[in-house]
Amino acid sequence: MEKILTMENFETELAGMKSGETMLVDFWAPWCAPCRMQLPIVKQMAEDGYLVGTVNVSEQMELAGRLGVMNIPTLVVFKDGKEYQRFVGLQSRETLEHAVK
């Protein structure tokens, strides 16, 4: 299951990552059609054991702004607690899996 990330828990979740571990974070909004197409892919990856977080930018504008998210969907891969790779727009599962491995 994916983790819902907020300003309150974001830093804690990143700090809790093990060395070499990656987390895929999906910045989305319920009114965004491409985001609604991306979400099932992200949720399935979480169910398959990938470490996944989601940020609803409508509710977490400050967090999205702090991370420079200007367009959605934006998918950010964090490795060892730091941004490793960023994608903007709808992405295939294959692309995301390759990024988190």
Buried (B, 14 or more C-beta within 10 A) or exposed (E): EBBEBBBEBBEEBBEEBEEEEBBBBBBBBEEBEBBEEBBEBBBEBBEEEBBBBBBBBEBBBEBBEEBEBEEBBBBBBBBEBEEBBBBBEBBEBEEBBEBBE
